[in-house]
């Protein structure tokens, strides 16, 4: 698995939790997709939570089209929710563009944008609620700064 992200598949929560580190690139996103697809606990349809706090967003419009093609080819996997936790206006805008491109009915995306480091836990709680997951649910790497 690429060291620019961590994946945690939780079957009881029906969610794949992803935390990206460093640069967010087409290569890191596609590697993440491959890692999830081959994960022994992954069983679609499964919701996703993607945390990209503090990532440098390097995705281009062409990258978004490539990612969209990949996602749209998997529409047969069923409807799922995609929660994105971000901390920059650029990342928010890029995710909004991706959201518009994937408006096929099989993905519901919600963006949770952090204005300060102090509101991140509150955003995580809102995200859990949106995904219908117990707010007491814990993910170890949410507090991991490595």
C-alpha positions in Angstrom: 0.0 0.0 0.0 1.2 3.5 -0.8 2.5 5.3 2.2 0.6 8.5 1.3 -2.6 7.2 2.8 -4.0 4.8 5.4 -7.1 2.7 4.9 -9.3 1.3 7.6 -12.3 -0.9 6.5 -14.9 -1.3 9.2 -17.7 -3.7 8.3 -20.0 -2.9 11.2 -19.9 0.8 10.3 -20.3 -0.1 6.6 -17.5 2.4 5.8 -14.0 2.6 4.5 -12.0 5.3 6.3 -9.1 6.8 4.4 -6.6 9.4 5.6 -4.3 11.0 3.0 -0.9 12.5 3.8 1.3 14.8 1.9 0.4 15.4 -1.8 -3.0 14.4 -3.1 -2.2 13.2 -6.7 -3.9 11.1 -9.3 -1.5 8.3 -8.6 -2.3 8.3 -4.8 -6.0 8.3 -5.5 -5.8 5.4 -8.0 -3.5 3.5 -5.7 -6.0 4.0 -2.9 -8.8 2.7 -5.1 -6.8 -0.5 -5.9 -6.0 -1.0 -2.3 -9.6 -0.8 -1.3 -10.8 -3.0 -4.1 -8.4 -5.8 -3.0 -8.9 -5.3 0.8 -10.2 -8.6 2.3 -12.9 -6.8 4.4 -14.2 -4.6 1.5 -17.7 -5.6 0.4 -19.7 -3.1 -1.7 -21.8 -1.1 -1.4 -19.8 0.5 1.3 -19.7 4.2 2.3 -16.4 6.2 2.3 -14.9 8.8 4.5 -11.9 10.5 3.0 -9.8 12.8 5.2 -7.5 15.2 3.3 -6.8 17.6 6.1 -3.4 19.3 5.5 -2.9 17.7 2.1 -1.4 19.5 -0.8 -4.0 19.1 -3.6 -2.2 18.4 -6.8 -5.2 17.1 -8.8 -5.9 18.6 -12.2 -9.1 18.8 -14.2 -7.9 15.9 -16.3 -7.1 13.9 -13.1 -10.7 14.5 -12.0 -12.0 13.2 -15.3 -9.9 10.0 -14.9 -11.1 9.5 -11.3 -14.7 10.1 -12.4 -14.4 7.5 -15.2 -13.1 5.0 -12.7 -16.0 5.7 -10.2 -18.7 5.8 -12.9 -17.6 2.4 -14.3 -18.3 1.0 -10.9 -21.9 2.3 -10.7 -23.1 -1.3 -10.6 -21.7 -1.6 -7.1 -24.7 0.2 -5.8 -25.4 3.6 -4.1 -23.0 4.8 -1.4 -22.1 7.9 0.5 -18.8 9.6 0.2 -17.8 12.0 3.0 -14.8 14.2 2.5 -13.0 16.1 5.3 -10.9 18.9 4.0 -9.2 22.0 5.3 -8.5 24.2 2.3 -10.6 26.3 -0.1 -8.7 24.7 -3.1 -9.5 21.2 -1.9 -13.1 22.1 -1.3 -13.4 23.5 -4.8 -11.7 20.5 -6.4 -14.0 18.1 -4.5 -17.0 20.2 -5.6 -15.9 19.8 -9.2 -15.6 16.1 -8.8 -19.0 16.0 -7.1 -20.5 17.6 -10.2 -18.8 15.2 -12.5 -20.0 12.1 -10.5 -23.6 13.2 -10.4 -24.9 9.9 -11.7 -27.1 9.0 -8.8 -24.9 6.3 -7.3 -22.7 8.5 -5.2 -23.9 11.0 -2.6 -21.0 13.3 -1.6 -20.9 15.7 1.4 -17.9 17.9 2.0 -16.9 18.9 5.5 -14.6 21.8 5.4 -12.4 22.8 8.4 -11.8 26.5 8.9 -9.4 26.0 11.8 -7.7 23.0 13.4 -10.0 23.5 16.4 -13.2 22.5 14.5 -11.9 19.2 13.1 -13.4 17.0 15.8 -16.7 18.7 15.5 -16.6 18.1 11.7 -15.8 14.4 12.3 -18.8 14.1 14.5 -21.0 15.7 11.8 -19.6 13.4 9.2 -20.3 10.3 11.4 -23.9 11.5 11.9 -24.3 12.0 8.1 -23.0 8.4 7.5 -25.4 7.1 10.2 -22.5 5.9 12.4 -22.4 6.1 16.2 -20.7 9.5 17.1 -18.6 7.6 19.7 -17.0 5.6 16.9 -13.2 6.0 17.0 -10.6 5.8 14.3 -7.1 5.6 15.6 -5.4 7.5 12.8 -7.7 10.5 13.1 -5.4 11.7 15.9 -2.2 10.3 14.4 0.0 13.2 13.1 2.6 11.0 11.4 
